[in-house]
Amino acid sequence: MGVKRADLQAVFLDVDGVLLDSLPQHLQICRDKAREYGLHALRIPDVDAFRQMVASGVRVSPMLDFFLALGFPSALAVRAVADYEHEFMQRYRPAPFPGVDAMLQRLHDAGYTLGLVTSNTAANVEPALGAAMRHFDPRCLFYFDRSPEAKSKAWCLSEGARVLGLAAGQCVFVGDQPADAAAARAAGVEFLGVSYGWGLPSGSSGIHMVDSVDAIAEALTTAG
């Protein structure tokens, strides 16, 4: 990262692939919907193949883009998004990665204000994170459905800095896709990438990377 850790005041985190281990469940609902809609020729990739797609720059957020990227025709992709909103938490609820609550507590104890910037919805995120939601500042919860018009992650990061009265460079975004790194650059905030998520490979050029949940807190609380 380009600034001293002592200068950072707020940490914004993506959810899917950073806090929630949700990729297998997202791929499974796609398989189930392809079968339900009669898309028998559609081959949904496994986790490794999907991560390669994302790493190559394929856009998979929000969920309409996810279904389109996997080959759903436009009309059925729209239908699948509606089904996803009603069914995902009931039938496919993901769990947080091990250690997420302790990592968030460590960041909170270090004095960071914590926020969420995600292309998912509050109805999916909050039940899945459960008690871990206590760590987040209510002013800094940026869900896909927070406003009538969807906002970009770059806008959400800039708005989060604004409401906290911080300069963009005092904030860091933790994400797991090339699009997350691009959003951080556009907003002028620092970026910390995780290699265990949806598609940001270790060794990504110019990106400070960590390979575990615990390493997020280590990277942001260790003096340097």
Residue pairs with C-beta under 8 A, 6 or more apart in sequence:
1 172
1 190
1 191
1 192
1 208
2 169
2 190
3 169
3 170
3 190
4 224
5 220
5 221
5 222
5 223
5 224
6 223
7 169
7 170
8 112
8 170
8 171
8 172
8 190
8 220
9 111
9 112
9 113
9 164
9 166
9 170
9 171
10 112
10 113
10 114
10 115
10 140
10 160
10 161
10 164
10 166
10 170
10 171
10 172
11 107
11 112
11 113
11 114
11 115
11 171
11 172
11 174
11 220
12 114
12 115
12 116
12 117
12 140
12 142
12 156
12 157
12 160
12 171
12 172
12 173
12 174
12 189
13 19
13 114
13 115
13 116
13 117
13 173
13 174
13 175
14 116
14 117
14 118
14 153
14 173
14 174
14 175
14 176
14 177
14 180
14 197
15 116
15 118
15 120
15 125
15 129
16 22
16 23
16 26
16 94
16 118
16 119
16 120
16 176
16 197
16 198
17 23
17 176
17 177
17 194
17 196
17 197
17 198
17 199
18 174
18 175
18 176
18 194
18 197
19 96
19 97
19 100
19 129
19 132
20 94
20 95
20 96
20 97
20 125
20 128
20 129
21 94
21 95
21 96
21 97
22 94
22 128
23 47
23 50
23 51
23 197
23 198
24 47
24 94
25 88
25 92
25 93
25 94
26 66
26 92
27 44
27 45
27 46
27 47
27 50
28 92
29 83
29 84
29 87
29 88
29 91
29 92
30 44
30 66
30 67
30 70
30 72
30 80
31 44
33 67
33 72
33 76
33 80
33 83
33 84
34 40
34 42
34 44
34 72
37 72
37 76
37 79
37 80
39 71
39 72
39 76
42 70
42 71
42 72
43 71
44 70
45 53
45 70
50 198
50 199
51 198
51 199
51 201
52 199
53 60
53 69
53 199
54 60
54 177
54 178
54 198
54 199
54 200
55 178
55 199
55 200
55 201
57 178
58 69
59 65
59 69
59 179
60 66
60 69
60 177
60 198
60 199
61 119
61 177
61 179
62 119
62 120
62 144
62 150
63 80
63 81
63 84
63 119
63 120
64 77
64 78
64 81
67 76
67 77
67 80
67 81
68 74
68 77
72 80
85 121
85 123
88 124
89 123
89 124
89 127
89 128
93 127
93 128
94 128
95 128
96 128
96 129
96 130
96 132
97 196
97 213
98 213
99 212
99 213
99 214
100 129
100 132
100 213
101 131
101 132
101 135
102 214
102 217
103 213
103 214
103 216
103 217
104 114
104 132
104 135
105 135
106 217
106 221
107 114
107 135
107 216
107 217
107 220
107 221
108 114
108 135
110 217
110 220
110 221
112 220
113 137
113 140
113 164
114 135
114 136
114 137
114 140
115 136
115 137
115 139
115 140
115 141
115 142
115 160
116 125
116 136
116 140
116 141
116 142
116 143
117 142
117 153
117 156
117 157
117 160
117 173
117 183
118 125
118 142
118 143
118 144
119 144
119 153
120 143
120 144
121 143
121 144
121 145
122 141
122 143
122 145
122 146
123 145
125 143
126 133
137 164
139 160
139 163
139 164
140 160
140 163
140 164
142 151
142 153
142 156
142 159
142 160
144 150
151 159
152 183
152 186
153 173
153 179
153 180
153 183
153 187
154 182
154 183
154 184
154 186
154 187
155 187
157 168
157 171
157 173
157 183
157 184
157 187
157 189
158 168
158 187
158 188
160 171
161 167
161 168
161 170
161 171
161 187
161 189
164 171
168 187
168 188
168 189
169 188
169 189
169 190
171 189
171 190
172 184
172 189
172 190
172 191
172 192
172 220
173 180
173 183
173 184
173 187
173 189
173 190
173 191
173 192
174 191
174 192
174 193
174 194
174 216
175 181
175 183
175 184
175 191
175 192
175 193
175 194
175 197
175 200
176 193
176 194
176 196
176 197
176 198
176 199
176 200
177 197
177 198
177 199
177 200
178 199
178 200
178 204
180 191
180 193
180 200
181 191
181 193
181 200
181 204
181 207
184 190
184 191
185 191
191 207
191 208
192 208
192 209
192 210
192 216
192 219
192 220
193 200
193 204
193 207
193 208
193 209
193 210
194 200
194 209
194 210
194 211
194 212
194 213
194 216
195 201
195 202
195 209
195 210
195 211
196 211
196 212
196 213
200 207
200 209
202 209
202 211
203 209
208 219
210 216
210 218
210 219
